[in-house]
Amino acid sequence: MPIDPSVAIGADLGARTFSWTESDVLLYHLGIGAGSRAGDNLSPAALRYTLDNAALQVLPSFGVVAPTFHDTDPPPLDLPGCDINLAQVVHGSQSISVSGALPTSGTATVRTTLTDIWDKGKAAVIWQEGVATSDATGEELWRVRSSIFVKGEGGWGGDRGSATPVEVPGRDADFVASYTVTPQQALLYRLSGDRNPLHADPDFAKTAGFPAPILHGLCSYGIVLRELTDGLLGGDAAAAAGFTARFAGVVFPGETIRVAGWRTDEGIIGSATIEGGERDGSPVLADCVLTLA
């Protein structure tokens, strides 16, 4: 069978040592839309994402992509006990928690474990968790947890899994912003280490059931975190201790993402939907929670 839970669950996916520089941080921030608004090139607040000086900061979401940032091949799917291919897979959810402000350069090692597989009948959900530690100090830098949704798998009678949805407050949002995805957004973002052809090759996208290449889920994830950080945390990336979201729908380059955020006692709850056009109101991210440092 394509997925064998008895082999997959609990499998140690190994350790990977990686390094990053200020240039990588700048490219990542540009890939998630930093500096794209009129006047951002003159704004000290906006330049904290896009200028390599003493004020440069790092959004926590950079930690998600840092280990594979310099990869130039499509992401491998050689997971133990899982015989799947890229055309079946979409990102399900992502979370990161950081131990403190991320350094603008460094070397770290991440160790990853395949922690669970859910049987959704006509699909499977595969969960992974990773811990990154600094090679210089041995201290933990961040933790990540993610899931991928594998179409066409499942049906072996396994655990369906469960998740508690995050309720959006029943009042007006404390912050609302709109970000229009540029036509080349996915082509720029893929330089952050995700060369999945689903986001660049029109023919591949059609084989996966989409009319055109779609934006990386993690690009939407970074866009929403950046907008919430700017709108509700004064643009201070160090004020964010973590970010969790479920990928609820696709985004096509050229569409506009509406981001809303609510301050709560537990942190910031966010939502992201398509704004305008035929898909107005379609979900982008759900169950968004930004935890505070």
Wavefront OBJ file of the C-alpha trace (Angstrom):
o trace
v 0.000 0.000 0.000
v 1.309 3.516 -0.821
v 1.327 4.548 2.866
v 2.333 2.112 5.592
v 1.664 3.770 8.977
v 3.497 1.023 10.852
v 6.702 2.096 9.106
v 6.050 5.817 8.845
v 4.791 6.910 12.256
v 7.653 7.729 14.578
v 10.274 7.538 11.842
v 13.376 9.632 12.436
v 13.847 11.723 9.288
v 17.384 12.589 10.282
v 19.291 15.766 10.991
v 20.269 18.506 8.584
v 22.834 21.229 9.169
v 22.295 24.472 7.292
v 23.471 28.069 7.243
v 21.862 31.353 6.299
v 23.016 34.898 5.658
v 21.510 38.358 5.671
v 21.044 38.050 1.907
v 18.816 35.008 2.454
v 16.722 36.916 4.979
v 16.328 39.842 2.572
v 15.297 37.563 -0.309
v 12.774 35.760 1.883
v 11.197 39.014 3.045
v 10.977 40.297 -0.532
v 9.365 36.997 -1.533
v 6.546 37.545 0.982
v 5.900 41.079 -0.215
v 7.976 43.215 2.129
v 8.890 46.563 0.609
v 6.241 46.364 -2.110
v 4.015 49.284 -1.108
v 4.517 52.813 -2.332
v 6.994 54.611 -0.083
v 8.389 51.423 1.505
v 11.794 52.169 0.006
v 11.937 55.298 2.206
v 10.193 53.926 5.302
v 12.446 53.003 8.260
v 9.781 50.525 9.414
v 9.574 48.763 6.046
v 13.347 48.802 5.603
v 13.721 46.681 8.751
v 12.798 43.785 6.457
v 14.685 44.751 3.325
v 17.910 46.621 4.188
v 20.984 44.847 5.528
v 21.965 47.219 8.284
v 21.927 47.107 12.075
v 18.121 47.412 12.132
v 17.501 44.288 10.012
v 15.049 41.886 11.701
v 13.845 38.379 10.867
v 10.227 37.259 10.788
v 9.772 33.969 12.689
v 8.384 32.322 9.542
v 11.868 32.435 8.032
v 12.737 29.532 10.320
v 10.299 27.320 8.419
v 12.213 27.694 5.151
v 15.764 28.237 6.412
v 16.842 24.546 6.377
v 15.979 24.129 2.678
v 16.547 27.709 1.546
v 19.361 26.864 -0.859
v 17.722 23.775 -2.376
v 17.261 23.949 -6.139
v 15.456 20.655 -6.723
v 11.740 20.072 -6.070
v 11.146 19.019 -2.460
v 11.753 15.285 -2.024
v 8.988 13.048 -0.725
v 11.105 10.059 0.228
v 9.371 9.607 3.569
v 9.654 6.187 5.221
v 6.594 4.080 4.474
v 5.104 6.698 2.112
v 5.049 6.122 -1.648
v 3.573 9.429 -2.845
v 4.329 12.052 -5.510
v 4.274 15.849 -5.681
v 1.130 16.029 -7.807
v -0.836 14.478 -4.915
v 0.387 16.841 -2.226
v -0.686 20.210 -0.846
v 0.479 21.830 2.366
v -2.069 21.273 5.140
v -0.913 23.363 8.092
v 2.175 24.982 9.545
v 3.337 26.277 12.896
v 6.573 27.671 14.248
v 7.557 28.756 17.744
v 10.793 30.623 18.331
v 12.904 30.823 21.458
v 13.750 34.462 20.824
v 14.500 36.907 18.043
v 16.038 34.988 15.144
v 19.586 35.964 14.178
v 20.119 37.493 10.746
v 22.785 34.890 9.957
v 24.012 31.662 11.465
v 24.385 27.905 11.297
v 21.975 25.442 12.866
v 20.929 21.799 12.792
v 17.333 20.638 12.556
v 16.193 17.127 13.470
v 12.820 16.034 12.123
v 10.430 13.235 13.062
v 7.349 11.927 11.267
v 4.929 12.028 14.173
v 1.521 10.919 12.886
v -0.660 9.998 9.893
v -4.402 10.575 9.697
v -6.665 8.515 7.470
v -9.259 10.815 5.885
v -10.750 8.130 3.654
v -9.915 9.572 0.249
v -6.819 11.372 1.496
v -4.126 11.122 4.149
v -2.588 13.782 6.404
v 1.075 13.345 7.301
v 2.508 15.238 10.287
v 6.145 16.160 10.904
v 7.888 17.983 13.744
v 11.361 19.493 13.829
v 13.648 21.206 16.334
v 16.430 23.564 15.219
v 19.404 24.222 17.473
v 22.281 26.651 17.069
v 25.577 25.032 16.147
v 27.414 27.849 17.910
v 25.689 27.596 21.291
v 23.671 24.367 21.246
v 20.584 26.337 22.251
v 17.186 25.720 20.701
v 16.278 28.357 18.133
v 12.849 27.224 16.986
v 10.369 24.356 16.669
v 8.210 23.623 13.644
v 5.193 21.393 13.106
v 3.569 20.844 9.745
v 1.169 18.622 7.860
v 0.766 17.713 4.218
v -2.515 16.629 2.630
v -2.051 13.706 0.236
v -4.912 13.340 -2.239
v -5.919 9.839 -3.308
v -4.506 8.091 -0.257
v -6.211 6.926 2.931
v -8.884 4.309 3.333
v -6.886 1.789 5.361
v -9.082 2.221 8.445
v -6.621 4.324 10.414
v -7.193 7.141 12.893
v -9.011 10.074 11.246
v -7.433 12.549 13.644
v -9.075 15.635 15.054
v -8.438 19.350 15.354
v -10.153 22.137 17.256
v -10.973 25.109 15.010
v -9.956 28.578 16.132
v -13.009 30.777 16.589
v -12.774 34.290 15.170
v -14.150 36.868 17.667
v -17.670 38.059 16.946
v -16.722 41.720 16.661
v -15.003 44.003 14.215
v -11.357 43.208 13.629
v -8.741 45.370 15.312
v -6.795 45.461 12.059
v -7.608 44.901 8.398
v -5.239 45.127 5.447
v -5.170 44.061 1.818
v -2.190 42.726 -0.088
v -2.265 42.171 -3.857
v -0.144 39.211 -4.925
v 2.114 40.213 -7.803
v 2.155 38.180 -11.041
v 5.722 37.058 -10.326
v 5.237 36.465 -6.584
v 5.457 32.662 -6.751
v 8.446 32.844 -9.118
v 10.258 35.064 -6.623
v 9.211 33.107 -3.550
v 10.398 29.795 -5.061
v 13.951 31.142 -4.728
v 13.501 30.559 -0.989
v 14.034 26.853 -1.575
v 10.661 25.510 -2.743
v 10.986 24.591 -6.419
v 7.778 22.572 -6.548
v 6.666 23.013 -10.194
v 3.064 23.378 -9.001
v 3.900 27.016 -8.333
v 5.666 27.819 -11.598
v 4.914 25.346 -14.405
v 1.455 25.785 -15.999
v 1.456 22.263 -17.459
v 2.346 20.675 -14.116
v -0.331 22.717 -12.372
v -2.943 21.367 -14.795
v -1.920 17.767 -14.064
v -2.493 18.565 -10.374
v -6.005 19.853 -11.109
v -5.400 23.610 -11.112
v -6.018 25.963 -14.047
v -2.728 27.775 -13.418
v 0.207 27.712 -10.999
v -0.810 28.612 -7.450
v 1.013 30.631 -4.823
v 3.006 28.646 -2.276
v 1.018 28.132 0.897
v 4.069 29.211 2.862
v 4.216 32.436 0.886
v 0.641 33.223 1.963
v 1.663 32.192 5.490
v 4.539 34.685 5.480
v 2.436 37.448 3.934
v -0.228 37.113 6.629
v 2.302 36.995 9.464
v 4.045 40.086 8.094
v 0.784 42.015 7.747
v -0.324 41.101 11.281
v 3.097 41.977 12.681
v 3.061 45.359 10.973
v -0.537 46.120 11.845
v -0.756 44.921 15.440
v 2.815 44.593 16.737
v 4.226 47.868 15.470
v 6.295 46.031 12.884
v 8.437 44.402 15.599
v 9.217 40.852 14.482
v 10.744 40.055 17.880
v 7.331 40.593 19.494
v 6.055 37.444 17.740
v 6.828 34.185 19.527
v 5.095 31.924 17.029
v 2.561 31.563 14.279
v 0.145 28.761 13.442
v -2.183 28.488 10.458
v -4.127 25.979 8.396
v -4.035 26.295 4.624
v -7.704 26.606 3.747
v -7.606 27.515 0.067
v -5.437 28.450 -2.867
v -4.235 31.838 -4.077
v -3.469 32.654 -7.692
v -0.928 35.366 -8.532
v -2.771 38.618 -9.213
v -5.394 38.037 -6.527
v -5.725 40.157 -3.397
v -5.508 38.716 0.123
v -7.560 40.392 2.842
v -5.913 39.985 6.255
v -7.806 40.640 9.482
v -6.543 40.424 13.052
v -8.096 40.472 16.523
v -6.242 41.083 19.777
v -7.177 38.522 22.445
v -5.884 37.461 25.845
v -4.154 34.491 24.197
v -2.469 36.526 21.452
v -3.659 37.572 18.019
v -6.224 35.631 16.015
v -6.076 36.187 12.283
v -7.932 35.332 9.120
v -7.082 35.569 5.435
v -9.489 35.482 2.498
v -9.538 36.439 -1.158
v -10.746 39.989 -1.696
v -12.583 40.904 -4.874
v -13.132 39.099 -8.141
v -15.060 35.892 -8.757
v -13.521 34.229 -5.689
v -14.276 37.055 -3.256
v -14.424 35.710 0.299
v -12.755 32.392 -0.516
v -10.591 31.237 2.388
v -6.804 31.393 2.224
v -5.670 30.669 5.795
v -7.767 29.569 8.758
v -7.093 28.842 12.436
v -4.439 31.570 12.487
v -2.892 32.316 15.861
v 0.048 34.647 16.412
v 1.515 34.116 19.885
v 3.310 36.957 21.629
v 6.803 37.025 23.077
l 1 2 3 4 5 6 7 8 9 10 11 12 13 14 15 16 17 18 19 20 21 22 23 24 25 26 27 28 29 30 31 32 33 34 35 36 37 38 39 40 41 42 43 44 45 46 47 48 49 50 51 52 53 54 55 56 57 58 59 60 61 62 63 64 65 66 67 68 69 70 71 72 73 74 75 76 77 78 79 80 81 82 83 84 85 86 87 88 89 90 91 92 93 94 95 96 97 98 99 100 101 102 103 104 105 106 107 108 109 110 111 112 113 114 115 116 117 118 119 120 121 122 123 124 125 126 127 128 129 130 131 132 133 134 135 136 137 138 139 140 141 142 143 144 145 146 147 148 149 150 151 152 153 154 155 156 157 158 159 160 161 162 163 164 165 166 167 168 169 170 171 172 173 174 175 176 177 178 179 180 181 182 183 184 185 186 187 188 189 190 191 192 193 194 195 196 197 198 199 200 201 202 203 204 205 206 207 208 209 210 211 212 213 214 215 216 217 218 219 220 221 222 223 224 225 226 227 228 229 230 231 232 233 234 235 236 237 238 239 240 241 242 243 244 245 246 247 248 249 250 251 252 253 254 255 256 257 258 259 260 261 262 263 264 265 266 267 268 269 270 271 272 273 274 275 276 277 278 279 280 281 282 283 284 285 286 287 288 289 290 291 292 293
